Amino acid sequence: MPNIPQILDVTIRDGSYLINHQYSPEKVAEIAKRLYDAGVEYAEISHGAGIGGKLMGYPGLVNDEELM
């Protein structure tokens, strides 16, 4: 059986630096739906500084639970 590469998209996590971690849950849902529609099965959804980034004092619009 051949190895089939899998894509893990990090647009939401890494892209949040550009907008100072100000993603809204609605925007994250829109991006996730578009990724899914494009055939991307896996996406990392978290604060740009990682899970709990907002709680560690980094800026953020909402916490990780609200984004997910």
Contact map, one row per residue, 1 for C-alpha under 8 A:
11100000000000000000000000000000000000000000000000000000000000000000
11110000000000000000000000000000000000000000000000000000000000000000
11111000000000000000000000000000000000000000000000000000000000000000
01111100000000000000000000000000000000000000000000000000000000000000
00111110000000000000000000000000000000000000000000000000000000000000
00011111000000000000000000000000000000000000000000000000000000000000
00001111100000000000000000000000000000011100000000000000000000000000
00000111110000000000000000000000000000011111000000000000000000000000
00000011111100000000000000000000000000010111000000000000000000000000
00000001111111100000000000000000000000000011100000000000000000000000
00000000111111110000000000000000000000000011000000000000000000000000
00000000111111110000000000010010000000000011110100000000000000000000
00000000011111111000000000000000000000000001111111000000000000000000
00000000011111111000000000000000000000000000000100000000000000000000
00000000011111111110000000000000000000000000000100000000000000000000
00000000001111111111111000000000000000000000001100000000000000000000
00000000000011111111100000000000000000000000000100000000000000000000
00000000000000111111100000000000000000000000000000000000000000000000
00000000000000111111111000000000000000000000000000000000000000000000
00000000000000011111110000000000000000000000000000000000001100000000
00000000000000011111111000000000000000000000001100000000001110000000
00000000000000010011111100000000000000000000000000000000001111000000
00000000000000010010111110110000000000000000000000000000000111000000
00000000000000000000011111110000000000000000000000000000000011000010
00000000000000000000001111111000000000000000000000000000000001000111
00000000000000000000000111111100000000000000000000000000000000000000
00000000000000000000001111111110000000000000000000000000000000000000
00000000000100000000001111111111000000000000100000000000000000000010
00000000000000000000000011111111100000000000000000000000000000000000
00000000000000000000000001111111110000000000000000000000000000000000
00000000000100000000000000111111111000000000000000000000000000000000
00000000000000000000000000011111111100000010000000000000000000000000
00000000000000000000000000001111111110000000000000000000000000000000
00000000000000000000000000000111111111000000000000000000000000000000
00000000000000000000000000000011111111111010000000000000000000000000
00000000000000000000000000000001111111111000000000000000000000000000
00000000000000000000000000000000111111110000000000000000000000000000
00000000000000000000000000000000011111110000000000000000000000000000
00000000000000000000000000000000001111111000000000000000000000000000
00000011100000000000000000000000001111111110000000000000000000000000
00000011000000000000000000000000001100111110000000000000000000000000
00000011100000000000000000000000000000011111000000000000000000000000
00000001111100000000000000000001001000011111100000000000000000000000
00000001111110000000000000000000000000000111110000000000000000000000
00000000010110000000000000010000000000000011111000000000000000010011
00000000000110000000000000000000000000000001111111100000000000010011
00000000000010010000100000000000000000000000111111111100000100110000
00000000000111111000100000000000000000000000011111001000000000000000
00000000000010000000000000000000000000000000011111111000010000000000
00000000000010000000000000000000000000000000011111111000000000000000
00000000000000000000000000000000000000000000011011111000000000010000
00000000000000000000000000000000000000000000001011111111000000110000
00000000000000000000000000000000000000000000001111111111111100000000
00000000000000000000000000000000000000000000001000011111111101100000
00000000000000000000000000000000000000000000000000011111110000100000
00000000000000000000000000000000000000000000000000011111110000000000
00000000000000000000000000000000000000000000000000001111111000000000
00000000000000000000000000000000000000000000000010001111111100000000
00000000000000000001110000000000000000000000000000001100111110000000
00000000000000000001111000000000000000000000001000001100011111100000
00000000000000000000111100000000000000000000000000000000001111100000
00000000000000000000011110000000000000000000000000000100000111110110
00000000000000000000000000000000000000000000001000010110000111111110
00000000000000000000000000000000000000000000111000110000000001111111
00000000000000000000000000000000000000000000000000000000000000111111
00000000000000000000000010000000000000000000000000000000000001111111
00000000000000000000000110010000000000000000110000000000000001111111
00000000000000000000000010000000000000000000110000000000000000011111
